[in-house]
Amino acid sequence: MVGSGRRLLLGAFFLFIVFLFTSFYVVQFIALFLVLIIIASKIYSDYLIRNLRVKRRDKELRAFRYAWTQVEILVENHGRLPAYMLALNDSPGGLAVFRNIRGLCTLRANSRLVITWHGYCAERGVYTLGPVIVRGCDPLGLFPFHLSYPETTTLFVYPAPAFANIKSPGGIPLGTLLTPNTLYEDLTRCRSLRPYHIGDEPRRINWKASARVGAVRGAEGSGLMVNEYEATISFPVFIFLNIARLDYGLRRRDLYMERSIEVAAALCLMASRQRQALGITVYSPQSTSIIAPSTFTLVPILERLAAVKHGSPEPSSTESGVSSAAAVLLERGKYLPYGTRLLYVGPDLGDEAYRGLNTLKRYHLSLEYLIIDEKTVTSLVPGNSRRYQIKESGYEVV
């Protein structure tokens, strides 16, 4: 296209020479007319190149696996000349299935248009969408142009949605998990104020608020204000996800590892619905990432799970024969907050590992195991810790 534009400019120069040195008026008119058309088309094309802008509505997109996601691209014409028949093409990154990824539009002067395409999130992962390629030309099509806009969108494809409903074994007063029982009022979380009623405990009276109310009411009378607190129990959730390849059996290894990641995501959603502090350790021999139990960690955890790769197999057993995942879990559990609910997700660790992990109960942790690679498991393991069998497929995990 660049070569054809250069040939047109050379042709315009030749026609201009003809215009200067010919004595025939008809030839001069035709040559000058063609020269003006070529020059005007070139100016028109360059003007569009300077005034076209392409932006992305979203810097980041998030979707669950097996869902469609919508990508929006904003095309703007900041010039005073219309842009005819613009062709847009976005790069789908690693998405294999998509629709309407190419758009065709015409922009009037000082106008904008939103181009939308959809992609199917068939596989979990982190994808980079873009860049956007714009093709256009002047109205006569003499000087086509090709523009590339490097702005990209990061697409996080979370694990497939699943549902986990595992009852909490208990809790301690003062925390973040809402409960209808007023016995667990958290005196550090004041919810509202209300007028004093006969029978209210004196320790509930907010003397500063009562003084302000009395000053406002003046001669009309004074009133005491009483604090009301959130009824909560403290029950942080910490998930230990084991994705060490050699801890899984050879049969359907990748399928089981992906299912374990889905179960970890389902547990995160369960804890988020219950407003619990949430943390996770994603363990593999190559690298171990840790997000400490805290509030507002759901999105970072799901993004981390989206980026998890199964990895290559490496030795994953200690000299004593106990899985190194159990050793890491035992060491990490010593530093968890008091009363944490510790959930292990992955293959079976073995009775010896379970007996070692039961020592964490001295730190007032509750242990539960969600096992993927056994056909049948008992509900209890040595030390009365609960163990659940993960379903290999389906919306419910246990």
N, C-alpha and C positions, 0 to 999 in steps of 0.2 A: 504493500500500500504506500509506503514511503517512496519507493522507486517510481510508482505511477505518478505521485504528486510532483516529484522532481521532473519527470518527463513533461508534465503539463506546464510547469513553470518554464522549462526550456522551450516548449512550444509557444508559450505566450511571448517569450523574448524574440523568437523567430518571427512571429506574427507582427510584433512591434517593429522589427527591422523592415518587414514587407511594407507596413504602413508608411514608414518614413521614405522609402526609396521607390515606391511604385507611383505611377502617374495616373492610374485608373481609379476613379472615385469609388466605383462599386467595390473593387478589391480593398481599397483603403477602409471603406465603411465596414465590410465584413471582418477584416483583420482587427480593426479597433474594437468592434463589438465583441469578438471572441476574447480579445485581451481583457476587456473590462469584465466579462463574465468570469474568466479564470481568476482574476485578481479579487473580484467580489466574493467568489466562492472560497478562496483561500482565507480572506479576512473573516468571513462568516465562520468557517471551521475553527480558526484560531480563537475567535471570540467565544465560541461554545466551550472550547477546551479550558479557557481561563475561568469560566463562570459556572461550570457544572460541578456539583458537590455530591458525594455519596456518603451517608452516615448510617451507622447501625443503631437501632433503637435500644438494644441491650448489649452491654459489654459481657454479661454472663447469663447463661440460661441453665435451667435445672429441670430435669425430668426423670421419671422412673423408667426402668427398663420395660420394654414392650409397650411403650406409649409414644404417641406422636407429639412432636414439639413444633412450635411455630416460630419462624425467624422473620423479622421485619427489617426491611432496608428502606431508608429514607433517601429519595433522589430529589435534589434541589437544583433549580435553574435560577441563578442570581442575576442573569443578564436581562437585557431588554429585547432580545431576539428569541423566538421560539426554537425549541430543539425537536426535530422531527425524527420519529422512528428510532428511538434509542433502544438498544438491545443490552440487557443486563444478564450476567451469568455469575452466580455465586459458587464458591467451592464448598462442597458438603463435608470436607474433612474426611473422617473415616466412616461416615454414614453410608451404608450400602443401599438403602431404600429411601427415596425422596420423590417429591412431586412439585411441579411448577417452579423448579429452581431457576428457570430462564424466564425473563420477563421482557415484554415489548411495550413501549409507552412513548407518548408524545407530551412534551412539557411546554406549556405556554410561558411567556415572559414572566419572571418573578413568581414562579409557582413551585410547588413541591408535590410529590406523590410517594405513597408508601407501597412498596412491592413486598408481597408475602409469599413465602414458600414453606413447605412442611417436610420434616424429616422423621423417619421412624427409628426409634432407639432400640435396635435389635440386640445390641450388646452393651454391657456395662463398660464405662470408661470415661476418659476425659478427652474431648475432641476440640479441635480448633477449626472454626468455620471461617472461610475467607481465603484469599482476598476476593473482592468484587471486581469483575471485569465489565467495563462499559464500552460498547461499540456504537459509533454514530458517524454522521457526516453532515455536510452542508445540504441544502435542499436539492441540489442537482446531483449529489453523489459524486462529485469530482474529487473531494479531498476527505476520504474517510479517516477516522481517528480511532485509536485503541487506548483506553485509559485503564489503569490498574490502581485500585485504592487499597492500601495495605491494612487498613483497620480490620480487625478480626473479632470474633465472638467466641468465648470459651463455653463449651457445652459440657455440663456435668451430667452424666447418665448414672443415676443411683441404682443400687440393686433392685431387682424386681420386688414390687410391694408384697408384703406378707403380713399376717396378723398373729401376734403373740399375746396371749392372755394368761399369764402365770401369776397366781395370787402371791401377794407379799407375805412372807412368814411372820412379819411383825415390824416394830419400829420403836423409837425412843422419842420422848417429848422434845419440842423445839426444833423445827426444821422447815421443809418446803413442801412436803406432800400434804395436800388438802385432805381434811377429814371432817365429817359431820359431827364428830364427838368434841364438844367444847372442853372436855377434860384436857385436851392437848393444845390449849391456847398458847401461842408463842408470844411471850411478853416483849420480844424484840421487834415484833411486826404489828404496829398499830394500824388498824383498819379504818376506824372512824371514831367520832365523838357522838355522845347522846346525853340527854338530860339525866340527872341523878334520879334514881327511884329508890324508894324505901327498901332496904335489904341489900343494896349494893355494898360490896366490900370497900372500906376506906382506901385501900391501896390502889383501887381503880380510878380514883378521883384525879383528874388533871387540874392541878391548882393554878397553873399559868393560864390555861384556857378559861377556867372559871373566873379568874380575875379580869380577863379581857371582856368576857361576856357581861360581868357585873358592871364594868366601867361604861360599856355601851348602853346598857339598860338604864343606868342612873337611878333616878327616883322610882322607876317602875318596878324595881326589885332586882335582886341578884339571884343567880342560879349556879348550881354546881354542874360541871360537865364530867362525864365518865368515859374512860377509854374503852374501846372495843378492839379485840385483837383477832388476828387470823388464827383459825383452828388448824394446826398443821402438825405433822410428825416428821422427824428427820429420817430420811432413808435414801441416801445417795446410792446410785446404781453404777457399778463399774463392770464393764464387759471385757473379757479376755478372749480375743479371737485368735485361734491357732490356725495359721495357714502354712505351716511347715509341710512341704510335700511328702517327705518320707514318713511323717506320722500318719498319713492316709494310706490305705491299702491301694494296690495296683488297680483293682477293679473299680471303674468309674471314678477315678481319682479327681479329675477336673470337675466333674459334675458335683461331687460331694464338697469340694472346696468352694465352688460357687454357691452351693446351697448354704454352707456355713456363713458366707458373707451376707446372704439374704436374711438369714436368721438374726445375725448381729444387727442389721438395719431394722428389722422388725422389733427387736428389743429396744433399740434407741427410740423408735416411734412410740412404743408403749410407755417408756419412761417420760417422754416429752408430754404425752397426753395427761399424765399424772403429775406434771410439774415437778419432777424429781431432778436433782442435780445428777449430771450424767458425765461419765468418762469412759475411755476405752484404751486398750492396748492391742495393737495389731502386731502379732508376733510371727516372725519368720527368721530362719538362721541368717539370712542376708542382712536384714534390717528390722528393727523394732521401733515402732512409733507409738508414742504415749500422749494422750490428752487427759489431763487430770480431771477428776469430777468437779463440775462447776455448772452454773446456769448458762444458758444461751450457747451451748456447745453442740446442739443437734446438727446445724448446718455444717460446721467444720468437720464433724465426725462423718456425716454422709458424703461430704466431698472427699474425705480420706478413703472411705470405703469404695467410692467410685474409681479412685486412682489405683486401688490395690491390684497388683499383678501376681499371678500364681507363682512365678519365678521358677528357677531351676533347682533340682534337688541337691541338698547338701546334708552332711551328717547332722542328725538332730537328736542324738542320744548321748547321755553322759556315761562315764565309765561304770557307774553303778547299775546301769540298765534302766534308770528312770529317765523319762522323756525330758529333754532340756526345756520344753515348754512348761512342764510342771515346775522345774527349778526356777524359771523366770517368774512364773505366777506366784510361787511361794515367796520369792524375794520382793516382788512388787506389792504383794498383799500386806506386808508388814508396815507399809507407809500409807495405807489407805485411811480415810477418816473413820472415826468411831461409828459403828453401826452400819457400815456400808454393805450393800447387797452385792456380792461378788458372783457374777455369772460367767461360767466358762462355756465357750462354744467351739466345738471341733471334734476330732476323733477321740476314741476312748484312750484314757491315760494309763489304765491298769490299777489294780488294787494297791500296789505299793505306793504309787504316786498319790492316790487318794488318802492313804493313811498319813503320808507326809503333809499333805495340804490341810488335813484336819487340825494341825497345830495352829492354823490361822485363827481358829475360834477363840484362842486366848486374847486376840485383839478385837473381840466382839464383832466379828464379821459373820454374815450368813452366806454359806456356800451352796451353790446350785450348779449342776452340770447339764448341758444340753449336748447330747452325743449324736453323731451323724452316721457312724459306720457300723453299727451293730443292728442286727435284726430285732433282737429283744433285749431289753434291759430291765433291771429291777428298779423300783422307785427310790430305793435307798442304797447308798454306798456305805462302806465302813465309816462309822462316826455319825450316822443318821443324817448325812447330807443328801439332798434330793437330787435325783438324776432323771432326765427326761430323754425320751427317744425322739429325735427330729424326723419328721416325715420327709421322704426324699423329694416330694413334689407337692404342689398344691398351695392354696392361699394360707391355710393354717400350718404353723410350723411344728406343733406338737399335738 
